[in-house]
Amino acid sequence: MRKRTGMKVAKEDNGESAAAKAQAAMFNRNKKSTDQMTQYYYVIGFFVAVCVFAVIFTFVNPKQKFSEMMVIDDSQILVHNGQGH
C-alpha cells in the first residue's frame, strides 16, 4: 500500500500526552514578549525627552525675563473686548 501524498501525517508523540501538549500551548499563547513594545517605548521616550528639553530651554534662555513681562490688567481686557473683535 502506498502513502497518499496529499494527506497530513500525524507527528510522533515523543512521550507527551495531548493534555500536556495543550497545556504547554496555552502557557505559550499567553506569554507576551517585550520585543513588541520596545519601539513604542523608544518613541514615547524620545517625545518626553524633547518636551523636557523644550521646558528647560524655555526657562534657561527666555527672550524676556518672566519677572519683567507686562501683565494685562482688567481695564485693557475690557477695552479689547469692547472693540468688537
C-alpha positions in Angstrom: 0.0 0.0 0.0 1.3 3.5 -0.9 1.0 6.6 1.3 -1.1 9.3 -0.1 0.9 12.5 -0.7 -1.9 15.0 -0.1 -2.8 13.8 3.4 -1.2 15.1 6.6 0.8 12.6 8.6 0.4 12.7 12.3 3.6 13.6 14.2 5.1 11.2 16.6 4.1 11.6 20.2 7.6 11.7 21.8 6.1 10.6 25.1 3.8 13.7 25.7 0.1 13.3 26.1 -2.3 15.5 24.3 -3.3 17.2 27.5 0.3 18.1 28.3 0.8 19.5 24.8 -2.4 21.5 25.1 -1.4 22.9 28.5 2.1 23.9 27.1 0.4 25.6 24.1 -1.9 27.6 26.4 1.0 28.8 28.5 3.0 29.8 25.4 0.0 31.6 23.9 -0.5 33.8 26.9 3.2 34.9 27.1 3.8 38.4 25.8 7.2 39.2 24.5 8.7 42.5 25.4 10.1 43.0 21.9 6.6 44.1 20.6 6.5 47.2 22.9 10.2 48.3 22.6 9.5 50.5 19.6 6.7 52.3 21.4 8.9 52.8 24.4 11.6 54.4 22.2 9.0 56.8 20.6 7.5 57.8 23.9 10.9 58.3 25.5 12.0 60.5 22.6 8.8 62.6 22.9 9.3 63.0 26.6 13.0 64.0 26.1 12.0 66.6 23.5 9.4 68.0 25.9 11.8 68.2 28.8 14.4 69.9 26.6 11.9 72.5 25.5 10.9 73.3 29.0 14.5 73.5 30.2 15.4 75.7 27.2 12.5 78.0 27.8 13.4 78.6 31.5 17.2 78.9 30.9 17.1 81.2 27.8 14.0 83.3 27.9 13.8 86.2 25.4 12.3 88.3 28.2 12.6 87.7 31.9 9.4 86.4 33.4 9.7 89.0 36.2 9.7 91.9 33.7 6.8 90.7 31.5 3.8 93.0 31.3 0.7 91.9 33.0 -2.6 92.6 31.3 -5.0 94.3 33.7 -8.8 94.1 33.6 -9.2 97.6 32.1 -7.2 96.6 29.0 -9.2 93.4 28.6 -12.5 95.3 28.7 -11.2 97.8 26.1 -10.1 95.0 23.8 -13.5 93.1 24.2 -15.4 96.3 23.5 -13.7 96.8 20.2 -15.8 94.1 18.6 -13.0 91.6 17.9 
